[in-house]
Amino acid sequence: MNKDSTRELLLGRHTPVIETYSPELLYPISRSDGRRALGLGSPLPFYGVDIWHAYEMSWLDSNAKPVSLVGRFVIPASSPNLVESKSFKLYLNSLNNKKFDCNASAISCIETDIAAIAGNPVALALYLPDDEALAGHILEG
């Protein structure tokens, strides 16, 4: 696994609650090691995306009122890195006390941070928790 030698992987380790916006928590995992093990080179013999759902995204609006939405991240399979899942979760939690003027500002900031780690542009769409687009139909309960 390629990684910054000054940082250690957080997965499986106890981590404190982060209360301030912390994009430095994001940890890249190179796709090349796994692809090399499969005998895949460049160009890749496929195309596609990774889709990640974040069901508990929150931050503060300009009036310090909490915003809570579901996020759908689309990361190109051609990106050189994945984002390690625990670092992704901790990063998203670090947004809880960050103020954004609007959802578009939040999207721009988050897309920029994730793209910096993935190595390619990413897309983030936001949804209300009961949005039919998340499951194709409204879930009961």
C-alpha positions in Angstrom: 0.0 0.0 0.0 1.4 3.4 -0.9 1.0 6.0 1.8 2.6 9.0 3.2 5.3 7.6 5.5 4.6 10.2 8.2 1.0 9.1 8.6 -0.4 5.9 9.8 -3.6 4.2 8.7 -6.5 4.9 11.2 -8.5 1.8 10.4 -8.7 -0.5 13.5 -7.3 2.2 15.8 -9.1 4.2 18.5 -9.5 7.8 17.4 -10.7 10.8 19.3 -13.8 12.8 18.3 -12.8 15.5 15.9 -14.8 18.7 16.5 -13.2 21.0 13.8 -13.1 20.7 10.0 -10.2 18.4 9.3 -9.5 17.5 5.6 -6.1 16.3 6.6 -7.8 13.2 8.1 -8.5 11.9 4.6 -6.2 9.0 3.7 -5.5 7.8 0.2 -5.1 4.1 -0.7 -3.5 3.5 -4.1 -5.5 1.5 -6.6 -2.3 0.4 -8.4 -1.3 -2.3 -5.9 -4.5 -4.2 -6.3 -4.6 -3.7 -10.0 -1.1 -4.8 -10.5 -1.9 -8.0 -8.5 -4.7 -8.6 -11.1 -2.4 -8.1 -14.0 -4.1 -4.8 -15.0 -2.1 -2.1 -16.6 -2.7 1.1 -18.4 -5.0 1.7 -20.1 -7.5 0.0 -17.9 -9.7 -2.6 -19.7 -12.8 -1.1 -18.1 -14.5 2.1 -17.0 -16.9 3.0 -14.3 -17.3 4.7 -10.9 -17.3 3.9 -7.3 -20.5 5.1 -5.6 -20.4 5.8 -1.9 -23.4 6.8 0.2 -23.0 8.9 3.4 -26.3 8.6 5.2 -25.4 11.0 8.0 -23.8 14.1 6.6 -24.2 17.3 8.6 -22.8 20.8 8.9 -24.1 24.3 10.0 -25.8 26.8 7.7 -24.9 30.5 7.8 -27.2 30.9 10.9 -25.5 28.0 12.8 -28.6 25.8 12.3 -27.7 22.1 11.6 -28.2 20.8 8.1 -28.6 17.0 7.8 -28.6 15.3 4.4 -27.6 12.1 2.7 -24.7 12.3 0.3 -24.0 10.3 -2.8 -20.3 10.4 -3.9 -19.3 9.3 -7.4 -15.6 8.7 -7.8 -14.2 7.6 -11.2 -12.7 4.1 -11.3 -9.8 5.7 -13.2 -8.8 7.7 -10.1 -5.3 6.7 -8.8 -6.6 6.4 -5.2 -9.4 5.2 -3.1 -10.3 7.1 0.1 -9.8 4.9 3.1 -13.3 4.3 4.7 -12.6 5.3 8.3 -10.7 8.4 7.3 -13.7 9.3 5.1 -16.1 8.8 8.0 -14.0 10.9 10.4 -13.6 13.6 7.8 -17.4 13.8 7.2 -17.9 14.0 11.0 -15.4 16.8 11.1 -17.9 18.9 9.1 -20.5 18.8 11.9 -19.5 22.2 13.3 -18.4 23.9 10.1 -20.5 26.7 8.7 -21.4 26.9 5.0 -23.3 29.8 3.4 -25.3 27.3 1.3 -25.4 23.6 0.3 -23.5 24.5 -2.9 -20.6 25.8 -0.8 -20.6 22.6 1.2 -20.6 20.5 -1.9 -17.7 22.5 -3.5 -15.6 22.2 -0.4 -16.2 18.5 0.1 -15.7 17.6 -3.6 -12.5 19.5 -3.6 -11.2 17.7 -0.5 -12.2 14.2 -1.7 -10.8 14.9 -5.3 -7.5 15.9 -3.8 -7.1 12.5 -2.2 -8.7 10.5 -5.1 -6.6 12.2 -7.7 -9.6 12.9 -10.0 -12.7 15.1 -9.8 -15.5 13.6 -7.8 -19.2 14.5 -7.7 -21.4 14.8 -4.6 -25.2 15.0 -4.8 -27.2 15.7 -1.7 -30.6 14.2 -0.8 -33.2 14.3 1.9 -33.2 11.1 3.9 -36.6 10.1 2.5 -35.8 10.9 -1.2 -36.9 8.1 -3.5 -33.7 8.5 -5.6 -31.8 6.8 -2.8 -33.7 3.5 -2.9 -36.0 3.7 -5.9 -38.9 4.0 -3.5 -39.8 5.4 -0.1 -38.9 3.0 2.7 -41.4 2.4 5.4 -40.4 2.9 9.0 
